[in-house]
Amino acid sequence: MTDAELYAGLNAIFRQVLGDDQIDLKPSMTAEDVEGWDSMNHIFIVVEIEKRFGVKFQAAEMEELKDVGELAALVREKAG
């Protein structure tokens, strides 16, 4: 999977969950940078990422992530 494919998938998930078609994720972005990305929506985002990419996250892994780039790297690592 290329970076473009990975970020296209993540953008689609964030846009769907947060109801904002203008979201364009960048590696350095955090929840503070994305309107509506709160703790409740984070759960929905994680569930959708797991479904779309066929991965499973541990709670501790998700708590350690600092930004979208680390999230993308974790998805890539788990997706093989």
C-alpha positions in Angstrom: 0.0 0.0 0.0 1.4 3.4 -1.0 1.3 6.5 1.2 -1.2 8.0 -1.1 -3.5 4.9 -0.8 -3.1 4.9 3.0 -3.9 8.6 3.4 -6.8 8.3 0.9 -8.3 5.6 3.1 -7.7 7.6 6.3 -9.1 10.7 4.8 -12.2 8.8 3.7 -12.7 7.5 7.3 -12.2 10.8 9.0 -14.5 12.6 6.5 -17.2 10.0 7.0 -17.0 9.9 10.8 -16.7 13.6 11.3 -19.0 14.6 8.5 -16.5 17.0 6.9 -15.6 16.4 3.2 -12.8 19.0 3.4 -10.5 17.1 5.8 -7.1 16.6 4.3 -4.9 14.8 6.8 -1.2 15.5 7.1 1.3 13.5 9.1 1.9 16.2 11.7 -1.8 16.8 12.5 -3.2 16.0 15.9 -6.8 15.8 17.2 -6.5 19.5 18.1 -6.0 20.3 14.4 -9.2 18.4 13.2 -12.6 19.9 14.1 -14.7 17.3 15.8 -12.0 14.8 16.5 -12.8 14.2 20.2 -12.6 11.2 22.4 -16.0 9.8 21.3 -15.3 10.2 17.6 -11.8 8.8 18.1 -13.4 5.5 19.0 -15.5 5.5 15.8 -12.4 6.4 13.8 -10.4 3.5 15.2 -13.3 1.0 14.6 -13.6 2.2 11.0 -9.8 2.0 10.5 -9.8 -1.6 11.8 -12.6 -2.6 9.5 -11.2 -0.9 6.4 -7.6 -2.0 6.7 -8.2 -5.4 8.4 -6.1 -4.5 11.5 -6.7 -4.7 15.2 -5.3 -2.2 17.7 -4.5 -2.5 21.4 -5.8 0.3 23.6 -2.2 1.0 24.8 -1.0 1.4 21.2 -3.7 4.1 20.5 -2.9 6.0 23.6 0.8 6.3 22.6 0.1 7.9 19.2 1.0 11.6 19.0 -0.1 12.5 15.5 -1.6 11.3 12.2 1.8 10.2 10.9 2.2 7.8 13.8 -1.3 6.5 13.3 -0.5 5.9 9.6 2.7 4.2 10.5 0.9 1.9 12.9 -1.7 1.0 10.3 1.0 0.3 7.7 2.9 -1.9 10.3 -0.2 -3.9 11.2 -1.5 -4.2 7.7 1.8 -5.8 6.6 
